[in-house]
Amino acid sequence: MKPFDPYRLDRKLMRAAARETRALKAAGPAAYRAALEKSFASYLGRRYCLLTDSGRTALRLAVLALRPGGGTAAFPDITHPSLAEAAEGFKLLPLDIDPRTLNLSETALKKAAPGLDLLLLPHMFATPAPIEAALRLARRHGFAVIEDASQILGGALRGRKYGSFGDIGVLSLSPYKPVSSPFARAGALLCDSPEIYKKLLALNPPPPKPQALPFLKLKLARLDATLETSRAANAVYRAALKDYGRYIPAGISPKTQEFPLLIPDRAGAEKIFKAAGVPLERIYKPLRLEKKLPGVLPVADEYWRSALHLPAWPLMTAAECRRAAALVKKHLDRFKTAPAPTPGKKFPPPSYIALDLTYRCGLDCSFCFVKRHGLAGGRELGLAGWLKLIKDLGPGAKKFYLTGGEPLLAPFLPQLVKKLNALGHSSLVTTALFAPAAAAAALAKAGPGEIVVSVHGWPALHERSAGAPGAWKTALRNLELIKKRRAPGTRLTLWCTINSANHARLHRVWKTLKALGPDGIAFNHLEFCSEKDLAATQGLLEGAGLSTPMKSSAGLAKGIDAKVLAAEISKIKAEAGNSVSFYPDLPGPALRAWYSPGARFKKSGFCRGQFSAAWLSPSGQLLTCQPLAVKIGGPETYNGPAYAAFRKLLIKNGGFLPACRRCGREPYSSAGRA
């Protein structure tokens, strides 16, 4: 058996294909193709199917049938070039992707939707794109949707097959896809509308070569079994890389044929694979770069810098998957400790910037760092001060994390968000919404990329955690205001900190949050520091001439039963799947260690935030981060001696200080992601 053979299934089916070829000759190509088209339509639950000579042809015909007059066509920046080529003559609009799924970002689509005539929406990596949201926006704004289900053929959403949602569904049936022929390319067009079907027929779609048809028939009949072999390969990868989960995008399907990772130094990994003779799957160059289109799309750029695709082809053996995974681990183990900065080296301007706009807040949460460290009080910058500081932080598109305290108490927040939008930056605002209704409405209208609202349970439990009577009623009023008045493209996420009051009923908490109708839900594991870890950290910092106001907080974990919590999390994941995030996402043993203050919770990698992010206090002081709150100086000290000393201290101590063991914050917990 040839190792790492993408055509293994084809070789297995050769004899059966020979028998089917005889049947094709007996029936005649046209009749055989017509019967196969009915099989495809039936499998996907569509009324009509037309087979053609390639997926590229299918895409172009779909565009001509739906929008012959042209207009503006959008597609995700990370996809096959044929999607952009199919919309030749249109104004092309690539959109950014979701870092969890590597598919089209729903937030980006919402912003673009009012100006679209056509959306080409592929499901990349067998992972669902936001098709339902796309259809809602299409009905509202009048654009057509071409759904490319080539990489997700066989997948379904609530019993309905992907490829059956768009105005037209398109399939590329090119070699070594789950349904394909090794001898010739093919494509398919699927629809339900008689009018659209007539338009497609009028375009005279060229049929596939007859020799492709027997394999298409055989592989469609056994598609579910084929997908199980891809699932098995994915499962082996996930098991082999269980300690490297931070490199696997959280929302990627367990059935994908190309297992994507986002890693540091991809070129180094490619050399290791080449030397071992192990093939890798293709990486998608952003279409914006390939077609020389305008735009700044940071998530797509991050994918292009760091993506590595492992093969997960049908009938791959577990041994082959383990071999590929071993090569990945060999590469990634180089990054368990960050490379030491060379003397005098300057880091590029930070791409992620957290602004503590104010430390004022009407809540009294026991797990709040601001309260615990005594950070409140002192000078606060106004809008002009923040804008000057943002300029001083250097060029490039950045992601801004606007937080506090309660940032809604900063009266200039809406103006700051609008300014960041105008400068091409993205922004995320955290809030407990314990503020006047006018402030919430103004924020919604300003249009940040995401609003993250802290909600810690049902009404009584939320107010108990927040330590403020009336917190639920005020938050709910403001939440409804934001849902009604938010700008197109603003994502609404509900955020819950796991604590002693809610951990044993977390499933009920999730149901409460889900009923509020957010776009996403996230749980943050309680962050705390033991006396021992704090003392060790203080000693290390003093040796470098630095200090931290951090206080011991192990008592916060008292009463949290990790076994009960693990069961609650399992129930949530079983029902919610990838729609809910946990920061960090901990397997059972790690979860027990996290909530055992006496245990030494181990973290591999290094704190990426200290090399690519900046955190600033309300007065504009540069901090290492809010949890540790080591003061560095003004923004100009990002590459100064004090920060260099802190970074070297991190590297010398394995990438994290002892007090950082139970930090779940991105990017500060994204160990090893350079």
Residue, then its C-alpha position, 0 to 999 in steps of 0.5 A: m500500500k502506497p503511504f499517504d495516498p489520496y487516491r486510496l479509495d479510488r484504487k479500492l473501487m476500480r473493479a466496481a467502477a469497471r462494472e459500472t462503466r459497462a452499465l453506463k455503456a448499456a444505458g448510454p451516457a445521457a440516461y446514466r447521467a440523468a439518473l445520477e442527477k436525480s440521485f444527487a438531488s435526492y441525497l441533498g434534498r433538492r428538486y433539480c440537479l445538473l452535472t457539469d464538467s467542473g466546479r469552476t464551471a458550476l460556479r460561473l453558471a450559477v452567477l450568470a443565472l442569478r445575477p447576469g447584470g453584475g453588481t457587488a459580489a462578496f466571498p470569504d478571503i480564504t477560499h478557492p480562487s474559482l469563487a472570485e473568478a466566477a464573479e468576473g465583471f462584478k465589484l469583488l469584495p473579500l470579507d474576513i474570516d472567523p478565527r474559530t471556524l476559518n469560514l466567513s465571519e458573520t460580523a463582516l457579512k453583516k457590515a457588508a450586507p446592505g451593499l451586496d448583490l451576490l454572496l458566494l458562500p463556501h463551507m470551508f474545511a467541512t465546517p459550517a459557514p453562517i448560512e442561516a445568518a446569510l439567508r436572513l441578511a439576503r432576505r433583508h437586503g435582496f442579494a442572491v446566495i450561491e452556497d458552495a458545499s464542495q468541502i462539506l458534502g454529506g453534512a447537515l444542519r438540523g437534518r437538512k443537507y448543506g448545499s440545499f440552503g442557497d438559491i443555488g447549491v454548487l459542488s466541485l467533484s474534483p479528484y480525491k474529494p469524497v465524491s469524485s473521479p480520478f480520471a476527470r473533473a466534474g461539478a454540480l448545480l442544485c436548486d429548487s426553483p423551476e425558473i432558476y433551473k430553466k435559466l441554468l439549462a438555457l446556459n447549456p452547461p457542458p456535461p462531465k466526461p462519461q468516464a467520471l460518472p461511474f465513480l461519482k455514482l459509487k462514491l455518492a452511494r458510500l459517502d456516509a461511510t467515507l466520511e466516517t473514515s475522515r472522522a476517524a483520521n481527525a479523531v487520531y489527530r485530535a488525540a495525538l495533539k491533545d496537549y497542543g489544542r491551542y493550535i487547532p481552531a476551535g470550531i473546525s469540523p471532525k470530518t474535514q479532509e484537511f486538518p488545519l492548524l495555526i502554528p508559529d514558523r510554518a516554513g520550519a514545519e514544512k521543512i520537517f515534513k518535506a525531509a520526512g517525505v510526508p505530504l501536506e495539504r494546500i494552503y489558501k492564499p487570501l484572494r485579496l492578495e491573489k487578485k490584488l484587491p483592496g482591504v485589511l483583513p487581519v484574521a485572514d492574514e493571520y491564517w496566511r502567516s500560520a496555517l498548516h494543513l495536515p491530510a485527513w484523506p479517506l482510508m488514511t491509517a491511524a499510523e499515518c495520522r500519528r506519524a504526521a502528528a509526531l512531526v507537528k509536535k516535533h516542530l511545536d516543541r521548539f516553542k514551549t519556551a519563547p526564543a529570547p529576544t536579542p539585545g536591542k531587538k525591537f518588537p513591531p507595534p502591538s496588534y492587540i491593544a487593551l484600553d482600561l478606559t476607567y476603573r469606575c464601576g457600580l458592581d462589586c464582583s468578588f473576582c474582579f481584578v480592579k477591586r482585588h488589586g486596589l486599582a481604582g482611582g487616579r487620573e483618566l484620559g479623555l478622548a483626545g488623550w486616547l487618540k494621541l496615545i493610539k497614534d503613538l502606538g504605531p501603524g497597522a490595523k489593530k484590534f482594540y479591547l475597550t474595558g475597565g471597570e465599566p467602560l460605559l461610564a467613559p462618556f466619550l466611548p461612542q466617539l472613540v469606537k467611531k474613530l477606531n472604525a474610521l481608522g480601519h481598526s476593530s474594537l471589542v467592548t466589555t460591559a456589565l451594562f450597569a449604566p444609563a440607558a442612553a450610554a448603552a444606546a449610544l454604544a450600540k449605534a457607534g458600531p463596535g465589532e463586538i459587545v461582550v456583556s457580563v452575565h453570571g446567571w439567572p436574575a438572583l444569581h447574577e445579582r449575587s455574583a455582581g454584588a449590586p441590587g438591580a444589576w439584572k434589571t438594568a442589564l436586561r433593559n440595556l441588553e434589549l436596547i443594544k439588540k434593537r439599535r446595534a449597527p449592522g455587523t456588531r456581534l453580541t456575546l454574553w460572558c460568564t465567569i465561573n465561580s463558586a456560586n454558579h459552577a454547580r448549576l452552569h448548565r442552567v446558567w447557559k440556558t438562561l444566557k441562551a434565552l437572552g438571544p446573543d450571537g455567542i456565549a463564552f465562559n471564563h474559568l475563575e482566575f486566581c493566584s495562590e499565596k505560594d505562586l504570588a510570593a514566587t512571582q513577587g521575588l522574581l519581579e523584585g530581582a528585575g526591579l519591578s513590582t505587582p499590586m496583585k493579591s493572593s486570591a486562592g480563597l475564591a476557588k473554595g467550594i468549587d467542585a471540579k468533578v461537578l463542574a466538569a459534568e456541567i460543562s459536558k452537558i453544555k457541550a453536548e447540547a451546544g457544540n461549538s457554539v459555546s466557548f470556554y477560556p481556557d478549554l480544559p480537559g478533565p485532569a487539567l480542570r481538576a488541577w486548575y481548581s486545586p490551589g495547592a496543585r501546580f497547574k502546568k502551562s506550556g508555551f509562553c505568554r504571546g500577549q507580552f510580545s504582540a499586545a499592549w495593555l494600558s491603564p486609564s491614565g495611559q500607563l503601559l501595564t504588562c496586563q490587567p491581572l498582573a498589573v506591572k507598571i512599565g511606563g508610557p506607551e513609548t516604553y513598549n520597547g524600553p529596558a523595563y519591558a525588555a527585562f520583564r520579557k526576559l524574566l518570562i522567558k527564563n521562567g518558561g514563558f509564564l510567571p508562577a502567578c500567571r498559571r491560572c490566566g485564561r485571557e486571550p492572547y495572554s494565555s495563547a501559549g506558543r502562538a507567535 
